[in-house]
Amino acid sequence: MDIRFRKYSWQLAPASVRDIRERVFIREQKVPPELEWDQTDEIADHYLAVLPDNTPAGVARLFSTLEETGHIGRMAILPEHRGSGIGEALLRHLIQESAGRFSELRLSAQEHAIPFYQRSGFHVCSDVYDDAGIPHYDMRCLAPGLTAQALVSANHPMVLGVDTDSWLFESEDRLVALMDSVVGQAGQRIWLYDRLLSHDLYDRHRFRDLISTLARRHRLSEVRLLIHDDKPLVKRRHQLVELMRRLPSRMELRLVNTDYPVADQPFALVDREGVVYRHNFDKPEGFAKFADGGRVKLLSEDFQRMWDAARPSLELRELPL
């Protein structure tokens, strides 16, 4: 079906944008009108999906916070047009619109719609909560630019435990996007092995926040940092070090013992499925996989062997908070 998409400001949007939301959310889902209409409408871009004969079929809105994070919301397809792919086409159009503009996309999904959003590269990032009497979860896409490229030929791109493709990287920007996308989906553990905790890759606000979210999630959360050299961390304050010293029971850093065999390639392991693997310590070249349990198992064994022989950093222990 040839679906077209039109973008409007709230002031210039046709009546059909409001009519579709009223029919779906207020009449069908019983959302109170005072919750449906809000001030965000004034700052958002509103998208209308129309059929070839110009019949309105669905709507959504997109707005940003600090021009870094895009928020998708108020997505609704009229009952008579559901099941025909219009909703998926509209969502993927919004992702394409966001590529190169936002570093992250977020949305609030009704519980039953989670699989729908996962097919387009979103993953759950919150516990369930109530919104207008309906169970919801927050979902996000941490690399909309890469996701937009993958949606041309794949479903569930960059979803941990589902996407079996290999994502190659040869630049720092692509490495950072993939690293965040894998790490951001950790449910229990992150094991990271590198020569240094380089500031460009690891000393970033978003990466710190992703690690912090996992470390604070529950008592079984585990973050292990295994490195060769801690001297740069002593000379310059590092966000992960500060976080580790505030969450000592959830995060630990050790230095490898070079008297024992150590791996020549750095990697990050997320839960039992995700891996980001670099071919050497000095270049941003390698691959990421979101569902590679076999490789993660082998690398976990290597990591555990090095971890058991490693020692804590006495220098970092003595740093003041």
Salt bridges, closest charged atoms under 4 A:
GLU28 OE1 - ARG82 NH2 2.83
GLU36 OE2 - ARG21 NE 2.69
GLU36 OE2 - ARG74 NE 3.32
ASP38 OD1 - ARG61 NH1 2.98
ASP38 OD2 - ARG74 NH2 3.02
ASP41 OD1 - ARG21 NH1 2.83
ASP41 OD1 - HIS46 NE2 3.96
ASP41 OD1 - ARG61 NH1 2.72
ASP45 OD2 - ARG101 NH1 3.91
GLU80 OE1 - ARG23 NH2 2.91
GLU88 OE2 - ARG92 NH2 3.63
GLU88 OE2 - ARG119 NE 3.44
GLU97 OE1 - LYS7 NZ 3.96
GLU104 OE2 - ARG106 NE 2.84
GLU104 OE1 - ARG206 NH1 3.78
ASP180 OD1 - ARG204 NH2 2.73
ASP180 OD2 - ARG206 NE 3.09
ASP194 OD2 - ARG278 NH1 3.03
ASP203 OD2 - HIS199 ND1 2.66
ASP203 OD1 - HIS238 ND1 3.91
ASP209 OD1 - ARG208 NE 2.87
GLU222 OE2 - ARG224 NE 3.25
GLU242 OE2 - ARG237 NH1 3.28
GLU252 OE2 - ARG254 NE 2.88
ASP282 OD1 - ARG195 NH2 2.61
ASP292 OD2 - LYS289 NZ 3.80
ASP292 OD2 - ARG295 NE 2.78
GLU301 OE2 - LYS297 NZ 2.97
ASP302 OD1 - ARG305 NH2 3.86
